[in-house]
């Protein structure tokens, strides 16, 4: 620090002078060669440096693939081979549309006493689906 003296303006003499000289040269060059002048030049240079910084901080997908998914060698385990059922559970939002639907209409009307099937249960012809209150028919 012996060759740099504080000039009282908040900067050191030689280093500040060189920085102003480089900025002045870049300003003159950009005024002559870049449409829009110094403002566009400095904005473009700043964006270029920002892109370079992002590129350095976030490695590409190929670099991650070459190092392995978790960044290094993976340990390998050994297991005995067997046949077994594997439960598959899918948690998702959506609408289930049945292949076929059926509308059940009773031959007589009345109050339901008991409903003998569960939603989604498989039924076949002749199965009892519901029991209607027989008191109205006995009274007739």
C-alpha positions in Angstrom: 0.0 0.0 0.0 3.0 2.3 -0.1 2.4 3.4 -3.7 -1.4 4.1 -3.2 -2.4 7.3 -1.4 -5.8 8.2 -0.2 -7.0 11.2 -2.3 -9.8 12.3 0.0 -12.6 11.4 -2.4 -13.2 7.9 -1.1 -10.8 6.0 -3.3 -7.1 5.3 -3.7 -5.1 7.2 -6.3 -3.6 4.8 -8.8 -6.3 2.0 -8.6 -9.1 4.4 -8.9 -7.4 6.2 -11.8 -7.0 2.9 -13.7 -10.6 1.9 -13.1 -11.8 5.3 -14.4 -9.5 5.0 -17.4 -10.9 1.5 -18.3 -14.5 2.7 -17.8 -13.8 5.7 -19.9 -12.4 3.6 -22.7 -15.4 1.2 -22.5 -17.7 4.1 -22.6 -16.1 5.7 -25.7 -16.1 2.3 -27.4 -19.7 1.6 -26.6 -20.8 5.0 -27.7 -19.3 4.4 -31.1 -20.1 0.7 -31.6 -23.2 -0.2 -29.6 -26.7 1.1 -30.6 -27.9 2.9 -27.5 -24.4 3.7 -26.1 -23.0 3.1 -22.7 -26.3 2.3 -21.0 -27.0 -0.7 -23.3 -23.4 -1.8 -23.1 -23.4 -1.9 -19.2 -26.8 -3.6 -19.0 -25.7 -6.2 -21.5 -22.4 -6.8 -19.7 -24.3 -7.1 -16.4 -26.7 -9.7 -17.9 -23.9 -11.6 -19.4 -22.1 -11.8 -16.0 -25.4 -12.9 -14.3 -25.9 -15.7 -16.8 -22.3 -16.8 -16.3 -22.8 -16.8 -12.5 -26.0 -18.9 -12.8 -24.2 -21.3 -15.2 -21.4 -21.8 -12.7 -23.7 -22.3 -9.7 -26.1 -24.7 -11.2 -24.4 -27.6 -13.1 -26.0 -29.0 -16.2 -28.1 -32.2 -16.3 -25.2 -34.0 -18.1 -22.8 -33.2 -15.3 -25.2 -34.6 -12.8 -25.8 -37.7 -14.8 -22.1 -38.4 -15.1 -21.5 -38.1 -11.4 -24.5 -40.3 -10.5 -27.9 -39.2 -9.2 -26.7 -38.3 -5.7 -23.2 -37.1 -6.6 -21.1 -40.1 -6.0 -20.7 -43.9 -6.0 -23.6 -45.8 -4.6 -23.5 -48.8 -2.3 -24.9 -52.1 -3.6 -26.9 -54.6 -1.6 -27.7 -58.2 -2.0 -31.1 -59.8 -1.6 -32.7 -63.3 -2.1 -35.0 -63.6 -5.1 -38.6 -64.6 -4.4 -42.0 -64.4 -5.9 -44.5 -62.3 -4.1 -47.5 -60.0 -4.6 -46.5 -56.3 -4.7 -49.2 -53.9 -3.5 -49.7 -51.0 -5.9 -51.2 -47.9 -4.4 -51.8 -44.8 -6.5 -52.8 -41.6 -4.7 -54.2 -39.3 -7.3 -57.0 -36.9 -7.9 -59.4 -37.8 -10.8 -62.7 -39.2 -11.9 -63.4 -42.9 -12.3 -65.7 -43.7 -15.2 -67.2 -47.2 -15.1 -67.3 -49.4 -18.2 -71.0 -50.1 -17.8 -73.7 -48.6 -15.6 -77.1 -50.0 -14.7 -80.3 -48.3 -13.5 -82.4 -50.4 -11.2 -86.1 -49.7 -11.1 -88.4 -51.7 -8.8 -91.6 -53.1 -10.1 -93.5 -51.7 -7.1 -92.9 -48.6 -5.0 -92.5 -48.3 -1.3 -90.2 -47.5 1.6 -86.8 -49.3 1.6 -86.2 -51.3 4.7 -82.8 -52.8 3.9 -80.2 -52.3 1.2 -78.3 -55.6 0.8 -75.4 -54.5 -1.6 -72.4 -52.3 -1.1 -71.2 -49.7 -3.6 -68.9 -51.3 -6.2 -70.0 -54.9 -5.2 -70.4 -57.3 -8.1 -73.9 -58.7 -8.4 -75.6 -61.2 -10.8 -79.1 -61.9 -11.9 -81.4 -63.1 -9.1 -79.4 -61.5 -6.2 -81.5 -59.6 -3.7 -80.5 -55.9 -3.9 -83.0 -54.3 -1.5 -86.0 -55.1 0.7 -89.1 -52.9 0.3 -91.5 -52.6 3.3 -94.2 -55.3 2.8 -96.8 -53.8 5.1 -98.5 -51.8 2.3 -98.9 -54.9 0.2 -100.3 -57.0 3.1 -102.8 -54.3 3.8 -104.2 -54.4 0.2 
